[in-house]
Amino acid sequence: MELPYRIAAALRDKSKGWAVIALSLLIASVIWLLKNLSSDYVTVLSVEVIAESSLDGRMESSTNQAVIQARCRASGFNIRHLHRMAARKEPRRVRFQAADLHPSRSEDAFYIPASALEKYVQDLYGDNVHLESFISDTVVFRFLPESHKKVPVVPVKSIRFRSQYVEMSPLRVEPDSVTVYGDALQLERISQVRTETIRLSDVASSIQDIIPLDPIPGVRYSPPTVKYTISVSRAVEMTREVEVRIAGVPPGKSVKAYPATVKMTVFAEFPMLSDPFKELDLRVDYADFEASLNGDCIPRLGNPDPRGVIRVHFEPEVVHCVEEVE
């Protein structure tokens, strides 16, 4: 309320009057501008877009730019920013899900309908912009073919378990294979891709997480990450000397294994309800012995899925079998 009085007083002082009037008008204009720019308006916003996606067998970025127009509600600040971008023709890179892009009749062309564009409003126009409606029914992008191949994923791990805890089954990755894109000659030398090292310590429970793939210069992956799963359980560890039996020996023949016993370590579920060694039978099949070149054979469990047993390990892992002549 003091401003009018100051202006009136300044007018009486002719040396200061015009300067104060000019300053007052400038302040009033700034206040008016800020008030108007902070208000919301409904207007047509236009943005040029380069699409990115993980379409199978296609380049990651579209070769064309598409103009996407929509009636939106936004503040004056946001509208001015978007208009300046449009004037400078600065395209936005927006990543679309492959499921939202549909093949068109034109070669290498893919379209996205307005109904699918609704989920990308913030990516297209920024935060605090509210969609009223899209002006275009569909938007078309061109994705050229790219050399690619599908290869398996090999997990790389460095995992330490807490005492009395073990893996219930081998670590799994999903998906177990990915598509690799790049130069055709380089792709010929790639037969698999590895994950970045999964480093875990003091593991005492099952784990699911995401791990990136180890990068190879000059190529890209789709997808670039995989989900790994480790199934972990508490276990009881027991070790005993177990005899190696030769199974399926024809009548009249005699085959013996050296050593005749191996040290077997069993990881059984906790709590242990029965002696797991009662269900374990370590044997070498006579057919394996006959097929071997020098008599070296790998013993196997007669019951491959013993109840309550998580994992079995024995040393040595190879025994030497000899047929004795009577």
SERO-4910 file (N, C-alpha, C, O; in steps of 0.05 Angstrom, whole numbers):
BEGIN
 pado doro    nc1    nc2    nc3   cac1   cac2   cac3    cc1    cc2    cc3    oc1    oc2    oc3
  Met    A     16    -24      0      0      0      0     17     25      0      7     47     -6
  Glu    A     43     23      7     60     46      8     69     56    -20     76     79    -23
  Leu    A     67     38    -40     78     45    -66     65     69    -78     79     87    -88
  Pro    A     37     72    -78     25     96    -90     34    122    -76     39    142    -89
  Tyr    A     37    120    -50     46    144    -35     74    152    -43     81    175    -46
  Arg    A     91    132    -46    119    137    -55    120    150    -83    135    168    -88
  Ile    A    103    139   -100    102    151   -127     93    180   -126    104    197   -139
  Ala    A     72    185   -110     62    212   -108     83    231    -97     87    253   -106
  Ala    A     98    221    -76    119    237    -65    141    242    -85    153    263    -86
  Ala    A    147    221   -100    169    224   -120    161    244   -142    179    258   -152
  Leu    A    135    245   -148    127    264   -169    131    293   -160    137    311   -176
  Arg    A    129    298   -134    135    324   -124    164    331   -126    172    355   -128
  Asp    A    181    310   -126    209    314   -130    216    307   -159    221    284   -165
  Lys    A    215    328   -176    217    323   -205    243    309   -213    243    296   -234
  Ser    A    264    311   -197    289    299   -204    288    268   -202    303    254   -215
  Lys    A    270    259   -185    268    230   -181    242    218   -192    240    194   -194
  Gly    A    224    234   -200    197    225   -208    197    205   -231    185    183   -228
  Trp    A    209    211   -253    208    193   -276    223    167   -271    215    146   -282
  Ala    A    244    168   -257    259    143   -251    242    124   -234    242    100   -239
  Val    A    229    135   -214    212    118   -197    188    107   -212    181     84   -208
  Ile    A    177    123   -230    154    113   -246    163     90   -264    149     70   -266
  Ala    A    186     94   -277    196     73   -294    202     47   -279    195     25   -288
  Leu    A    214     50   -256    220     26   -239    194     12   -230    193    -12   -230
  Ser    A    174     28   -223    149     17   -214    135      2   -236    124    -20   -232
  Leu    A    136     13   -260    124     -1   -283    138    -27   -289    126    -47   -296
  Leu    A    165    -26   -287    181    -50   -292    174    -72   -272    170    -95   -279
  Ile    A    172    -65   -246    165    -84   -225    137    -95   -230    132   -119   -227
  Ala    A    118    -78   -238     91    -87   -243     90   -106   -266     75   -126   -266
  Ser    A    106   -101   -287    107   -118   -310    118   -146   -304    108   -166   -313
  Val    A    139   -146   -287    151   -172   -279    131   -188   -263    128   -212   -267
  Ile    A    117   -175   -244     97   -189   -228     75   -200   -246     66   -223   -242
  Trp    A     66   -184   -265     45   -193   -283     55   -217   -300     40   -236   -304
  Leu    A     79   -215   -310     90   -237   -326     93   -263   -310     86   -284   -320
  Leu    A    104   -261   -286    107   -285   -269     81   -297   -263     78   -322   -263
  Lys    A     61   -281   -257     34   -291   -251     22   -306   -275     10   -327   -272
  Asn    A     26   -294   -298     14   -307   -322     30   -332   -330     17   -352   -338
  Leu    A     56   -332   -327     72   -356   -334     68   -379   -315     70   -402   -323
  Ser    A     60   -373   -290     56   -394   -271     28   -406   -273     22   -426   -260
  Ser    A     10   -393   -287    -17   -403   -291    -17   -425   -311      1   -427   -328
  Asp    A    -38   -442   -310    -41   -464   -329    -58   -456   -353    -76   -440   -350
  Tyr    A    -50   -467   -376    -64   -461   -401    -68   -487   -417    -52   -506   -413
  Val    A    -88   -488   -434    -91   -510   -452    -82   -500   -480    -93   -480   -490
  Thr    A    -63   -514   -491    -52   -506   -517    -42   -530   -532    -41   -552   -521
  Val    A    -36   -526   -557    -25   -548   -574      5   -548   -571     18   -528   -577
  Leu    A     16   -570   -563     45   -573   -560     56   -592   -582     43   -612   -588
  Ser    A     78   -584   -593     90   -600   -615    119   -606   -608    134   -589   -599
  Val    A    127   -631   -612    154   -639   -606    164   -659   -627    149   -677   -635
  Glu    A    189   -655   -637    200   -674   -656    214   -697   -640    228   -692   -620
  Val    A    209   -721   -648    218   -745   -633    234   -764   -650    226   -770   -673
  Ile    A    256   -773   -639    271   -796   -650    264   -820   -632    268   -818   -607
  Ala    A    254   -841   -643    245   -864   -627    268   -883   -622    285   -887   -640
  Glu    A    269   -895   -599    288   -916   -592    272   -940   -582    252   -936   -568
  Ser    A    280   -964   -589    266   -988   -580    284  -1012   -584    306  -1010   -595
  Ser    A    274  -1035   -574    289  -1060   -577    274  -1079   -595    269  -1102   -587
  Leu    A    267  -1070   -619    254  -1087   -638    273  -1109   -648    296  -1103   -654
  Asp    A    263  -1133   -649    280  -1156   -657    290  -1152   -685    275  -1149   -704
  Gly    A    317  -1153   -689    329  -1151   -715    331  -1124   -727    337  -1121   -750
  Arg    A    325  -1103   -711    325  -1076   -721    345  -1058   -706    353  -1064   -683
  Met    A    352  -1036   -718    369  -1016   -705    355  -1005   -681    331  -1005   -679
  Glu    A    371   -995   -662    360   -985   -637    345   -959   -640    325   -954   -626
  Ser    A    355   -941   -658    343   -915   -662    329   -913   -690    338   -925   -709
  Ser    A    308   -898   -691    294   -894   -716    311   -876   -734    326   -859   -724
  Thr    A    309   -880   -760    324   -863   -779    309   -837   -786    321   -820   -798
  Asn    A    285   -835   -777    270   -810   -783    261   -797   -756    262   -810   -735
  Gln    A    253   -772   -759    241   -758   -736    211   -755   -742    203   -750   -765
  Ala    A    195   -757   -721    166   -754   -725    157   -731   -707    166   -729   -684
  Val    A    138   -715   -717    127   -693   -701    102   -704   -687     84   -714   -700
  Ile    A    101   -701   -661     78   -711   -645     65   -686   -633     78   -671   -618
  Gln    A     40   -682   -640     25   -659   -630      2   -668   -612    -11   -689   -616
  Ala    A     -3   -652   -591    -24   -658   -572    -34   -633   -559    -19   -614   -555
  Arg    A    -60   -633   -552    -71   -612   -535    -65   -619   -506    -73   -640   -496
  Cys    A    -51   -601   -493    -42   -607   -465    -48   -583   -447    -50   -560   -456
  Arg    A    -50   -589   -422    -52   -568   -401    -25   -566   -387    -15   -586   -376
  Ala    A    -14   -542   -387     13   -538   -375     16   -509   -367      0   -492   -375
  Ser    A     36   -504   -350     41   -477   -341     54   -461   -364     64   -472   -383
  Gly    A     52   -434   -362     64   -417   -382     94   -422   -385    105   -420   -407
  Phe    A    108   -428   -362    136   -434   -363    142   -458   -381    159   -457   -398
  Asn    A    127   -480   -376    132   -504   -392    125   -500   -422    139   -510   -439
  Ile    A    104   -485   -427     96   -480   -455    118   -464   -469    125   -470   -492
  Arg    A    129   -443   -456    150   -427   -468    175   -444   -474    187   -442   -495
  His    A    182   -462   -455    205   -480   -458    202   -498   -482    220   -501   -498
  Leu    A    178   -510   -485    173   -529   -507    172   -514   -534    181   -524   -554
  His    A    161   -490   -534    161   -474   -558    189   -467   -567    195   -467   -591
  Arg    A    207   -460   -548    234   -454   -555    248   -479   -566    264   -476   -585
  Met    A    243   -502   -555    255   -527   -566    245   -532   -594    261   -539   -612
  Ala    A    219   -528   -599    208   -532   -626    221   -513   -646    226   -520   -668
  Ala    A    225   -488   -637    237   -468   -655    266   -475   -662    274   -470   -684
  Arg    A    280   -487   -643    308   -495   -648    309   -522   -662    331   -531   -669
  Lys    A    286   -535   -665    284   -562   -678    302   -582   -663    317   -597   -676
  Glu    A    301   -581   -637    316   -601   -621    298   -625   -616    279   -624   -600
  Pro    A    305   -648   -628    288   -672   -624    293   -685   -597    315   -683   -585
  Arg    A    272   -697   -587    275   -713   -562    278   -742   -569    264   -752   -587
  Arg    A    295   -755   -554    298   -784   -558    279   -798   -537    283   -794   -513
  Val    A    260   -813   -546    241   -826   -529    243   -856   -534    241   -865   -556
  Arg    A    245   -871   -512    247   -900   -514    219   -912   -512    206   -909   -491
  Phe    A    210   -926   -533    184   -939   -533    187   -969   -529    207   -981   -538
  Gln    A    169   -980   -515    168  -1010   -512    163  -1022   -539    146  -1013   -554
  Ala    A    176  -1045   -544    173  -1058   -570    144  -1067   -575    135  -1067   -597
  Ala    A    130  -1073   -553    102  -1082   -556     84  -1060   -565     62  -1066   -576
  Asp    A     92  -1035   -562     75  -1012   -571     80  -1005   -600     65   -989   -611
  Leu    A    100  -1016   -612    107  -1009   -640     97  -1032   -658    104  -1056   -654
  His    A     81  -1026   -678     69  -1046   -695     79  -1043   -724     81  -1020   -734
  Pro    A     85  -1065   -738     95  -1063   -765     74  -1051   -784     50  -1058   -782
  Ser    A     83  -1033   -801     66  -1021   -820     68  -1035   -847     85  -1052   -851
  Arg    A     52  -1027   -866     53  -1039   -892     78  -1031   -907     89  -1046   -923
  Ser    A     87  -1007   -901    112   -997   -914    136  -1012   -901    136  -1017   -877
  Glu    A    156  -1018   -918    179  -1032   -909    194  -1017   -888    199   -993   -891
  Asp    A    202  -1030   -867    218  -1019   -845    202   -998   -828    214   -986   -811
  Ala    A    177   -994   -833    161   -974   -818    145   -988   -796    135  -1010   -799
  Phe    A    144   -974   -773    129   -983   -750    113   -960   -739    123   -937   -737
  Tyr    A     88   -965   -732     71   -943   -722     63   -949   -693     62   -971   -683
  Ile    A     58   -926   -679     49   -928   -651     23   -912   -649     23   -888   -656
  Pro    A      1   -924   -640    -25   -910   -639    -25   -890   -616    -10   -892   -597
  Ala    A    -44   -871   -618    -47   -851   -598    -54   -863   -570    -45   -853   -550
  Ser    A    -68   -885   -570    -75   -898   -545    -51   -908   -530    -50   -907   -505
  Ala    A    -30   -916   -545     -5   -925   -532     13   -902   -525     29   -904   -506
  Leu    A     10   -879   -539     27   -856   -533     20   -843   -506     37   -829   -495
  Glu    A     -3   -849   -496    -12   -836   -471      8   -841   -448     11   -824   -430
  Lys    A     20   -865   -448     38   -871   -426     65   -857   -428     82   -858   -410
  Tyr    A     70   -843   -451     96   -830   -455     94   -799   -454    111   -785   -463
  Val    A     72   -789   -443     68   -760   -443     91   -745   -429    101   -725   -440
  Gln    A     99   -755   -405    121   -741   -391    148   -743   -407    164   -724   -407
  Asp    A    152   -766   -421    176   -769   -437    176   -750   -461    196   -740   -469
  Leu    A    152   -745   -471    149   -728   -495    150   -698   -488    165   -683   -501
  Tyr    A    135   -690   -467    131   -662   -462    143   -653   -435    142   -629   -429
  Gly    A    152   -671   -419    164   -664   -393    144   -667   -370    120   -673   -374
  Asp    A    154   -662   -346    137   -664   -323    117   -641   -321    120   -620   -334
  Asn    A     96   -645   -305     76   -625   -300     61   -617   -325     50   -594   -327
  Val    A     60   -635   -345     44   -630   -369     22   -651   -369     28   -675   -367
  His    A     -3   -643   -372    -26   -661   -371    -39   -662   -398    -46   -642   -410
  Leu    A    -43   -687   -408    -54   -691   -435    -84   -686   -435    -99   -695   -418
  Glu    A    -92   -671   -456   -121   -669   -462   -128   -689   -484   -146   -705   -481
  Ser    A   -113   -688   -506   -117   -707   -528    -95   -704   -548    -83   -683   -551
  Phe    A    -89   -727   -562    -69   -726   -583    -83   -717   -609   -106   -725   -614
  Ile    A    -69   -702   -625    -81   -693   -650    -78   -714   -672    -96   -718   -688
  Ser    A    -55   -728   -672    -51   -750   -692    -61   -776   -681    -57   -782   -657
  Asp    A    -73   -792   -699    -82   -819   -690    -58   -838   -687    -58   -855   -669
  Thr    A    -39   -836   -705    -16   -854   -705      9   -838   -712      8   -817   -725
  Val    A     32   -848   -703     58   -837   -709     75   -859   -721     76   -881   -710
  Val    A     90   -853   -743    105   -874   -757    135   -869   -754    144   -846   -758
  Phe    A    150   -890   -748    179   -889   -746    190   -911   -764    178   -932   -768
  Arg    A    215   -906   -774    228   -926   -791    253   -937   -776    270   -922   -767
  Phe    A    253   -963   -774    276   -977   -761    288   -996   -781    275  -1016   -789
  Leu    A    312   -990   -790    325  -1007   -810    336  -1033   -798    341  -1035   -774
  Pro    A    338  -1054   -814    349  -1080   -805    378  -1076   -796    392  -1059   -806
  Glu    A    386  -1093   -777    414  -1093   -768    423  -1122   -764    408  -1139   -755
  Ser    A    449  -1127   -770    460  -1154   -766    457  -1162   -737    463  -1146   -719
  His    A    448  -1187   -732    444  -1196   -705    445  -1226   -703    443  -1240   -724
  Lys    A    448  -1236   -679    447  -1265   -674    440  -1269   -645    443  -1252   -628
  Lys    A    429  -1293   -639    422  -1300   -612    443  -1318   -600    450  -1338   -613
  Val    A    452  -1312   -576    473  -1327   -563    466  -1332   -534    450  -1317   -522
  Pro    A    476  -1354   -522    470  -1360   -494    484  -1340   -475    505  -1328   -482
  Val    A    472  -1338   -451    484  -1321   -430    497  -1339   -410    485  -1358   -400
  Val    A    522  -1333   -403    538  -1348   -384    541  -1331   -359    553  -1310   -360
  Pro    A    529  -1339   -336    532  -1323   -312    560  -1326   -300    571  -1348   -298
  Val    A    571  -1304   -291    597  -1304   -278    592  -1296   -249    579  -1276   -243
  Lys    A    601  -1313   -230    594  -1308   -202    617  -1311   -183    636  -1326   -189
  Ser    A    616  -1297   -161    634  -1300   -139    617  -1298   -114    612  -1276   -103
  Ile    A    608  -1321   -104    588  -1322    -83    599  -1338    -59    610  -1360    -62
  Arg    A    597  -1327    -36    605  -1341    -11    580  -1343      7    566  -1324     12
  Phe    A    575  -1368     16    552  -1373     32    559  -1373     62    581  -1380     69
  Arg    A    539  -1366     77    543  -1368    106    545  -1398    114    535  -1415    100
  Ser    A    559  -1403    135    563  -1430    144    537  -1445    147    517  -1434    158
  Gln    A    536  -1469    136    512  -1487    137    491  -1479    116    469  -1490    117
  Tyr    A    498  -1461     97    479  -1454     76    491  -1461     49    515  -1456     45
  Val    A    475  -1472     31    485  -1481      5    464  -1474    -16    441  -1468    -11
  Glu    A    473  -1475    -41    455  -1472    -64    439  -1497    -67    449  -1519    -67
  Met    A    413  -1493    -70    395  -1516    -75    397  -1526   -104    394  -1550   -109
  Ser    A    403  -1508   -122    406  -1515   -151    424  -1494   -164    428  -1473   -152
  Pro    A    435  -1501   -187    453  -1481   -200    439  -1455   -206    415  -1454   -211
  Leu    A    455  -1433   -204    445  -1406   -209    432  -1405   -237    443  -1416   -256
  Arg    A    409  -1392   -239    395  -1390   -265    393  -1361   -273    390  -1343   -257
  Val    A    394  -1356   -300    390  -1329   -310    366  -1330   -329    361  -1350   -343
  Glu    A    351  -1308   -330    328  -1306   -348    328  -1278   -361    328  -1258   -347
  Pro    A    328  -1277   -387    329  -1299   -406    356  -1312   -407    376  -1300   -399
  Asp    A    357  -1338   -416    383  -1352   -417    397  -1347   -443    419  -1357   -447
  Ser    A    385  -1331   -461    399  -1323   -486    389  -1295   -493    367  -1287   -487
  Val    A    406  -1280   -507    400  -1253   -515    407  -1249   -544    423  -1264   -555
  Thr    A    397  -1227   -556    404  -1220   -584    426  -1200   -583    425  -1180   -569
  Val    A    447  -1205   -599    470  -1188   -601    470  -1174   -628    466  -1187   -649
  Tyr    A    473  -1147   -628    473  -1131   -653    500  -1119   -657    514  -1111   -639
  Gly    A    508  -1118   -683    534  -1106   -689    543  -1113   -717    527  -1122   -734
  Asp    A    568  -1109   -722    580  -1115   -748    579  -1145   -753    585  -1161   -735
  Ala    A    573  -1153   -778    569  -1182   -784    595  -1198   -778    594  -1220   -768
  Leu    A    618  -1187   -786    643  -1201   -781    649  -1204   -751    659  -1225   -743
  Gln    A    643  -1184   -736    647  -1186   -707    628  -1206   -694    636  -1220   -675
  Leu    A    604  -1207   -704    584  -1225   -693    593  -1255   -697    586  -1272   -680
  Glu    A    607  -1260   -719    616  -1287   -724    634  -1297   -702    636  -1322   -697
  Arg    A    649  -1279   -688    667  -1287   -667    654  -1289   -639    667  -1297   -620
  Ile    A    629  -1282   -638    616  -1282   -612    598  -1307   -610    579  -1309   -625
  Ser    A    604  -1325   -592    588  -1349   -588    572  -1349   -562    554  -1365   -559
  Gln    A    579  -1330   -544    564  -1328   -519    570  -1300   -507    589  -1287   -515
  Val    A    554  -1292   -488    559  -1267   -474    559  -1274   -444    545  -1292   -435
  Arg    A    574  -1258   -429    575  -1263   -400    562  -1240   -385    560  -1218   -394
  Thr    A    553  -1247   -361    543  -1226   -343    567  -1212   -330    589  -1223   -329
  Glu    A    562  -1188   -320    581  -1177   -301    582  -1195   -277    563  -1210   -271
  Thr    A    604  -1195   -262    608  -1213   -240    587  -1209   -218    584  -1187   -208
  Ile    A    573  -1230   -211    554  -1229   -189    569  -1234   -163    577  -1256   -157
  Arg    A    574  -1213   -148    590  -1214   -124    572  -1213    -99    558  -1193    -94
  Leu    A    571  -1235    -84    555  -1237    -60    571  -1251    -38    588  -1268    -44
  Ser    A    566  -1243    -14    579  -1256      9    559  -1259     32    539  -1245     33
  Asp    A    565  -1279     49    548  -1285     72    519  -1290     64    500  -1280     77
  Val    A    515  -1305     42    488  -1310     32    475  -1331     49    486  -1353     53
  Ala    A    451  -1325     59    436  -1344     76    407  -1345     69    390  -1355     84
  Ser    A    399  -1336     45    372  -1338     35    372  -1336      5    391  -1328     -7
  Ser    A    349  -1344     -7    347  -1344    -36    347  -1315    -46    338  -1297    -32
  Ile    A    358  -1310    -69    361  -1283    -80    352  -1282   -109    357  -1300   -125
  Gln    A    338  -1260   -115    332  -1253   -143    340  -1224   -148    335  -1207   -131
  Asp    A    354  -1219   -170    363  -1192   -176    369  -1189   -205    368  -1209   -220
  Ile    A    375  -1165   -214    382  -1158   -241    412  -1153   -243    423  -1140   -226
  Ile    A    424  -1164   -265    453  -1160   -269    457  -1152   -298    445  -1164   -316
  Pro    A    473  -1131   -304    479  -1123   -332    497  -1144   -345    511  -1159   -332
  Leu    A    496  -1145   -371    514  -1162   -386    541  -1148   -390    542  -1123   -393
  Asp    A    562  -1164   -390    589  -1152   -393    592  -1141   -422    588  -1155   -441
  Pro    A    598  -1115   -424    598  -1102   -451    620  -1113   -469    642  -1119   -459
  Ile    A    614  -1114   -494    634  -1120   -515    635  -1095   -533    614  -1088   -544
  Pro    A    658  -1083   -537    659  -1058   -553    648  -1063   -581    655  -1083   -594
  Gly    A    631  -1045   -590    621  -1046   -618    595  -1062   -621    585  -1063   -643
  Val    A    585  -1074   -600    560  -1089   -602    541  -1080   -580    549  -1068   -560
  Arg    A    516  -1086   -583    496  -1081   -562    479  -1106   -558    477  -1123   -576
  Tyr    A    466  -1107   -535    450  -1130   -528    420  -1123   -526    414  -1100   -519
  Ser    A    404  -1142   -531    375  -1138   -526    364  -1164   -514    362  -1184   -528
  Pro    A    357  -1164   -488    358  -1141   -469    387  -1137   -459    403  -1156   -461
  Pro    A    393  -1114   -447    420  -1109   -437    425  -1120   -410    447  -1120   -400
  Thr    A    404  -1130   -396    406  -1141   -370    391  -1168   -368    374  -1173   -385
  Val    A    398  -1184   -348    383  -1209   -344    377  -1211   -314    390  -1199   -297
  Lys    A    357  -1227   -308    350  -1232   -280    363  -1258   -271    360  -1279   -285
  Tyr    A    376  -1258   -248    388  -1283   -238    374  -1292   -213    363  -1275   -197
  Thr    A    373  -1318   -209    359  -1329   -185    378  -1349   -172    389  -1367   -185
  Ile    A    381  -1346   -146    396  -1365   -130    378  -1377   -109    367  -1362    -92
  Ser    A    374  -1403   -109    358  -1417    -89    376  -1428    -67    393  -1444    -72
  Val    A    372  -1418    -43    390  -1424    -20    374  -1436      3    352  -1429      8
  Ser    A    387  -1456     16    374  -1469     39    395  -1476     60    418  -1479     54
  Arg    A    386  -1477     84    404  -1487    105    407  -1517    102    389  -1531     95
  Ala    A    432  -1526    108    438  -1554    103    456  -1565    125    469  -1551    139
  Val    A    455  -1592    126    473  -1607    144    495  -1620    126    488  -1634    107
  Glu    A    520  -1616    133    542  -1628    118    553  -1653    132    559  -1652    156
  Met    A    554  -1675    117    564  -1700    128    584  -1713    108    580  -1710     84
  Thr    A    605  -1726    119    625  -1739    102    630  -1767    111    633  -1772    135
  Arg    A    631  -1786     92    636  -1814     99    651  -1826     76    651  -1816     53
  Glu    A    665  -1849     82    677  -1866     61    655  -1884     50    642  -1898     65
  Val    A    652  -1884     23    631  -1900     11    644  -1918    -10    661  -1910    -25
  Glu    A    634  -1943    -10    645  -1963    -30    634  -1957    -58    611  -1949    -61
  Val    A    652  -1961    -78    644  -1958   -105    637  -1985   -116    653  -2003   -117
  Arg    A    612  -1989   -124    602  -2015   -134    602  -2015   -164    596  -1995   -177
  Ile    A    610  -2038   -176    608  -2042   -205    582  -2055   -211    577  -2078   -202
  Ala    A    565  -2042   -227    538  -2052   -233    537  -2064   -261    550  -2054   -279
  Gly    A    520  -2085   -264    516  -2096   -290    538  -2113   -301    541  -2117   -325
  Val    A    555  -2125   -283    577  -2142   -292    566  -2168   -302    551  -2181   -287
  Pro    A    573  -2177   -326    562  -2202   -337    572  -2226   -319    593  -2224   -307
  Pro    A    556  -2247   -319    565  -2271   -304    592  -2282   -314    597  -2282   -338
  Gly    A    608  -2289   -295    634  -2300   -302    656  -2279   -304    679  -2286   -309
  Lys    A    649  -2254   -300    669  -2233   -301    671  -2219   -274    652  -2218   -259
  Ser    A    694  -2207   -269    698  -2193   -244    713  -2167   -250    734  -2167   -262
  Val    A    702  -2145   -241    713  -2118   -244    715  -2104   -217    696  -2105   -202
  Lys    A    738  -2092   -212    741  -2078   -187    750  -2049   -193    763  -2043   -213
  Ala    A    743  -2031   -174    750  -2003   -176    773  -1996   -157    774  -2007   -135
  Tyr    A    790  -1979   -167    813  -1970   -150    813  -1939   -151    816  -1927   -172
  Pro    A    810  -1926   -127    806  -1938   -101    778  -1950    -99    760  -1943   -113
  Ala    A    776  -1969    -81    751  -1983    -77    730  -1966    -62    706  -1971    -64
  Thr    A    740  -1946    -47    721  -1927    -34    729  -1899    -40    753  -1893    -46
  Val    A    710  -1881    -38    715  -1852    -42    704  -1837    -18    686  -1847     -4
  Lys    A    714  -1813    -14    703  -1796      8    680  -1780     -3    683  -1763    -21
  Met    A    656  -1786      7    632  -1773     -3    622  -1752     18    620  -1758     42
  Thr    A    617  -1728      8    606  -1706     25    578  -1701     15    573  -1697     -8
  Val    A    559  -1702     35    531  -1698     29    521  -1673     43    526  -1669     66
  Phe    A    507  -1657     28    492  -1634     39    463  -1641     39    450  -1643     18
  Ala    A    452  -1644     63    424  -1653     66    408  -1630     78    418  -1613     92
  Glu    A    381  -1631     73    363  -1611     83    363  -1610    113    365  -1631    127
  Phe    A    360  -1585    124    357  -1582    153    328  -1576    160    315  -1560    146
  Pro    A    317  -1590    180    330  -1611    197    331  -1637    183    314  -1643    166
  Met    A    351  -1653    189    355  -1679    176    338  -1700    191    341  -1704    215
  Leu    A    319  -1712    177    301  -1731    189    310  -1760    188    300  -1777    203
  Ser    A    329  -1766    170    339  -1793    168    368  -1792    158    377  -1772    149
  Asp    A    381  -1815    159    409  -1817    149    409  -1817    119    400  -1836    107
  Pro    A    419  -1796    106    418  -1795     76    435  -1816     63    429  -1823     40
  Phe    A    456  -1826     77    473  -1846     64    459  -1873     59    468  -1889     43
  Lys    A    436  -1877     74    422  -1902     69    409  -1903     42    404  -1925     31
  Glu    A    405  -1880     29    392  -1880      3    413  -1875    -20    405  -1874    -43
  Leu    A    438  -1874    -12    459  -1868    -33    473  -1893    -41    482  -1909    -24
  Asp    A    475  -1897    -67    488  -1921    -78    507  -1910   -100    498  -1901   -121
  Leu    A    533  -1911    -95    553  -1901   -115    562  -1924   -132    572  -1944   -122
  Arg    A    559  -1921   -158    565  -1944   -176    579  -1935   -202    577  -1912   -210
  Val    A    592  -1954   -214    603  -1951   -241    589  -1972   -258    591  -1996   -252
  Asp    A    576  -1964   -280    562  -1983   -297    584  -1998   -314    602  -1986   -324
  Tyr    A    580  -2024   -317    599  -2040   -332    600  -2030   -361    621  -2032   -374
  Ala    A    577  -2020   -372    577  -2010   -399    596  -1986   -402    609  -1983   -423
  Asp    A    598  -1969   -381    616  -1946   -382    645  -1956   -381    663  -1945   -395
  Phe    A    650  -1977   -366    677  -1989   -364    685  -1999   -392    708  -1995   -401
  Glu    A    667  -2014   -405    674  -2025   -431    679  -2003   -452    695  -2006   -470
  Ala    A    665  -1980   -449    668  -1959   -469    692  -1941   -464    700  -1925   -481
  Ser    A    704  -1944   -440    727  -1927   -433    752  -1937   -448    755  -1961   -454
  Leu    A    771  -1919   -453    795  -1926   -466    816  -1939   -448    830  -1957   -456
  Asn    A    817  -1929   -423    838  -1938   -405    827  -1947   -378    842  -1952   -359
  Gly    A    800  -1950   -376    788  -1959   -350    781  -1938   -331    771  -1943   -310
  Asp    A    787  -1912   -338    779  -1890   -320    749  -1884   -323    740  -1880   -345
  Cys    A    735  -1885   -300    706  -1882   -301    698  -1862   -279    711  -1859   -259
  Ile    A    675  -1849   -284    663  -1831   -264    640  -1845   -250    621  -1852   -263
  Pro    A    643  -1849   -224    621  -1861   -209    596  -1843   -210    597  -1819   -211
  Arg    A    572  -1856   -209    547  -1842   -209    529  -1853   -187    532  -1876   -178
  Leu    A    510  -1837   -179    490  -1846   -159    470  -1864   -172    459  -1858   -193
  Gly    A    465  -1887   -159    445  -1905   -169    417  -1893   -167    400  -1897   -184
  Asn    A    413  -1877   -145    388  -1862   -142    395  -1832   -147    405  -1819   -129
  Pro    A    389  -1822   -171    398  -1795   -177    384  -1773   -162    393  -1750   -162
  Asp    A    361  -1779   -148    346  -1759   -133    340  -1769   -105    316  -1773    -99
  Pro    A    360  -1773    -89    354  -1783    -62    339  -1762    -45    343  -1738    -47
  Arg    A    320  -1772    -28    303  -1755    -12    319  -1739      8    336  -1750     23
  Gly    A    314  -1713      9    327  -1696     29    355  -1688     23    367  -1674     39
  Val    A    367  -1698      1    395  -1692     -6    395  -1668    -26    383  -1669    -47
  Ile    A    410  -1648    -19    413  -1624    -36    435  -1628    -57    431  -1624    -81
  Arg    A    458  -1636    -47    481  -1638    -65    500  -1660    -54    502  -1664    -30
  Val    A    514  -1673    -73    533  -1694    -65    559  -1688    -79    559  -1681   -103
  His    A    581  -1691    -65    607  -1688    -77    625  -1711    -67    624  -1718    -43
  Phe    A    642  -1722    -84    660  -1743    -75    687  -1740    -87    691  -1729   -108
  Glu    A    707  -1749    -72    735  -1748    -80    748  -1776    -76    744  -1788    -56
  Pro    A    763  -1785    -97    766  -1772   -123    741  -1775   -140    724  -1791   -135
  Glu    A    740  -1758   -161    716  -1759   -178    718  -1780   -200    699  -1787   -213
  Val    A    743  -1790   -204    747  -1811   -224    761  -1835   -211    780  -1831   -196
  Val    A    751  -1859   -217    764  -1883   -207    774  -1900   -230    763  -1898   -252
  His    A    794  -1916   -225    805  -1934   -246    794  -1962   -242    797  -1974   -221
  Cys    A    781  -1973   -263    769  -1999   -261    786  -2019   -277    797  -2014   -298
  Val    A    788  -2043   -265    805  -2064   -276    788  -2090   -276    775  -2097   -257
  Glu    A    789  -2104   -299    775  -2130   -301    795  -2151   -293    816  -2154   -304
  Glu    A    788  -2167   -273    805  -2188   -262    799  -2214   -276    776  -2221   -281
  Val    A    821  -2227   -283    818  -2253   -297    821  -2275   -276    841  -2276   -261
  Glu    A    802  -2293   -274    803  -2314   -254    817  -2338   -265    820  -2359   -252
***
